[in-house]
């Protein structure tokens, strides 16, 4: 296993009241929990410790994570395990498609770990998963939250050729902090990825987290960079530190400031902006299916 970089310890900041969430309960939550367990599925809801898991699973939806649950990258914000992934599971696309059909979801979100160990970056499994879902649930729309495929754009094109309704790739943070937060990623490579998604004629989406010490002007600059790359949809949420070995929270952003960022983002030209302390990439994803 690759050890996460140890960031210098900072005094822990008390979590404010607006970040309190209810424990997941209810009949629908139990139903989704059962499907995920029975079909041996990985969800970013669990692996990413998402604060909205109770709300989303309670509504009968989940964000599926394909290509295993071990990532080849070691981003300092992410709680997904880092190390040497297992072999690709060739039956995974069919299992995911079966679960989507059983859940009867109208809009399905799929993401994956980074598979830099694979020549195709996992893009073949990505394409097969989309096709399998379409075969079993032709009325279901899809959002795919993709990696950057290390800039090997033929792998990205393999997924884009399946034309999912929304395609996401998160820049996660501002330019200045990218090397610190996303150790094996590149800010401009992510912008190029988003530009290519837009040029394919697809709804293009990206997201950033706040609380790493970024300034307001740097956030506005990131917005401008995303708009220039052709991004239609922007999500902005609060970073929450998974463990003491992950990057420290520098600041909790007040909901009023998130509201300001939403207002500014819409004024700048984004078609849709989700901005709030508990917002994550797939939050309210079904609302992002506006006409292009």
N, C-alpha and C positions, 0 to 999 in steps of 0.2 A: 504494500500500500504506500502511496505517496503522502507524506505528511503535509498538512496545510501549513502555510507560512504563519509563524507566530507573530502577531502584531503586538507592539508595546502596549502593556496594560494601561487602560484609562479608567478613571473612577466611573463606576456604573451609574448611569443616569436613571432616576426613577421613572418608570413608565407612566405617562399621564392617563387620566381617566378616559379620554377619547379613544384609547387603544384597547380598551377592555372588550373582549368578545365572549359570547356564550359558549359553553361546552356543547359539542355536537350531540343531538338527541333526536328522537322522533322516528316514526315508522319509515318514512322515505329514506332517511339517513341509514337506518338499519338495512333497508333493501339494497342500497348501493354498496354498503359495506360488505354485504353477503356476496354480491356479484363480483366485486373486486377480489375478494378472497377465493371464491370458488373457481374463478378463471385465471388465478395467479397473475393478475395484472399489476403493473406499476402505475401509480398516479403521482403527478407532481404535487398534488394536494397533500399527500403524506410525506413524500421525500423532501419536499420543500417547506414543510411545516407551515402551510398556508393558513392564515388566520380566518379565511372565509370558508374553510372546509365544511363546517357545520351548516352554513347558509346554503352553499352550492349543493352539497350532497342531500340536504334536506329538501331541495327543489328537484332532486332526481337527476342531477348532472355531475360530471366529473371530468377532469382534464387528464387524459391518458398519457403516460410517458412510455415511449417505445424504446427498443434497443437496449433493454436492461435498466438497472438502477445504479450502475457504477460509471462515473464519468472519467474521461481521460484528462480533464482539466481540473485546476485547483483554484477556482475563483475565491477570493477571500470573503465574499458575502454569502456563499451558497452552502446549504446544508446537505446537498446530495453527496453521497460517498464518492471519494476520488480513489482511483487505483487502476488495476488491470481488469478490464471488463471480461465477462464470460463470452463464450462463442455466441454468435448471432443465432437467435431462435427463429428458425424458418416458419414455424407454426404461429408465431405471434400475430401477424396480420389477420389471420382467420379468427383467432381468439378475441382480438379487439373488436373486430366486426361483429362477431356473435354477441358480445356484451352490449355494444351500441344498439343492436336490434332488440335485445331483451329489455334494455332500459327505455327503448322507444323515445330516444332523445331527438329533438328537432334540429339541434345545433351541437356539433361535437367538436371539442378542442383536443388537439394532439400536439405533444411536444416530445422531445427526446433528450437524452444525455448527449454530450459530444463524443463521437466515436472517431477520434483522430487516428486510431489504430487501424482503421479499415481503409482500403484503397478507395472505395466509393463513399466513404464518410457515413455509411448507413443509408445512403439515398435510395438504394434499391428496395430496402425494407420500407422506407417511407412511401415510395410509390405504390408498392404492393398493398400497404395498409389502406391507403386512400381508395384504391380500386376495390379492395375487399369490402370496405364500408359501403361504397356506392352500389356494389352488387347486392348486398343484403338489405340496405336501407337507402333506396334511391331518393327518398324525400328528405334525407338528412343533409343539412349543409355542414360545412367543415371550416374550421380555422386551424392552420398548421403553424406552430411556433418553431421556427427552424434555427439550426446552428449556422455558422458562417462557412462551414465546409472548408476551412483553412484557405479560402479564396480559390478553391478548385471549382470553378463556376460550372463546369459540365455536370458536376454532381448536383448543384443547385438547380440547374435547368431540368434535370431528370424529374425533380419533384414539381417544379413549376409547370411542366408539361401536363400534369394531371389536373391543373386548374382548380385548386381548392378555392372556396369562396373568399376567404381572407387568409393572407400570408403575413406572419409576424417574424420579426427578428429584433431582439432588444439590444439597444446600446448600453443599457443599465445605468450609466453614469455619464458625467461630463467628460470632455476631452482630457483635461488636466489630470483627472483621477483614474483614467482607464488602466494605465499600467499597474497601478496600485490595487485596483478593485478586480480587474479582469486580466489576470497575469498573462495568459497565453492568447489574449485577443488584441485586436487593433481597432482603434476608433474609426479610422478611414476605411478599413476593410469592411466594417459593419455598415458604414454609409454606402459603400459600393454594392454590398449585398442588397440593401434596401432599394437602391436605385435600379438594380436589375429586376427586382420583384415588381416595381412600378412599371418598368418598361415592358414587362410581360402582360400588362393590362389588368393586373390583379389589385384588389383592395390591399393596401400596404399599411402595416401597423408596426409600431415600436413602443418601447416603454423605458422609463428611467425611474430609479429609486432616489429618494432624498434622505439626507441625514449623515452624509459622509464629510460634510464641511464645505460643500459647494456654495457659491454665491448666487444671488438672484441673477446677476448679469450672465454668469456662466450657464445657468439654466435657460435663459432666453437665447443665448448663443446656440445651445444644443437644439432648441426648438427650430431655429433658423436653419441649422444644418440638416435636420430631419425633413423640413419642408422642401429644401433644395433637392434632397434625394427623392422626393415624391411621396412622402409618407402622408397617408390620409387620416390615420387614427393614432392618437397618443394616449398612453396610460402613465400616470404619475402616482407613486405610492411611497410610503415611509419604509425605509430599511429597518428590519428588526434583526438583531444579532442572534444567530442560532446557538452558538456556544461561545465560551470565553476565548477560544482559539481563533474565532473569526474576527473580522474587522470590527472595531468598536463603533458604537453609535456616538457620533459627535453632537448630534442635535435632534430633538423631536420637533417636527414641523407642525405648527398649529393648523387646524382645519381651515381657518380663515385664509391662511397663506396658500393652501391647496386650492381654495376657491378662486383666489386671485390668479394662480397659474392656469386654471381652466379658462377663465375669462380672457387672459392674454393669449393663450393658445388658440382659442376660437377666433379672436380678433386677427391673429397673424395668418390664419387660413386653414388650420386643421378642420377636417370635416366633422370629427368627433373627438372629444377629450374626456377621459375618465380621470379625475384627480381627487385624491383623498387619502387619509392615513392608511386605510386598509385596502386600497385598490391594488390589485395584482394583475398580471398580464391578461388572464382569462376572465376577469371580473366583468359581469354583464356582457359577455362576448356576443350573445345573441342579438344585442342592440346594434352591432357594427355591420349589419348587412344592408346598408343604404345603397341605392342605385349609384353606379359610377357615372 
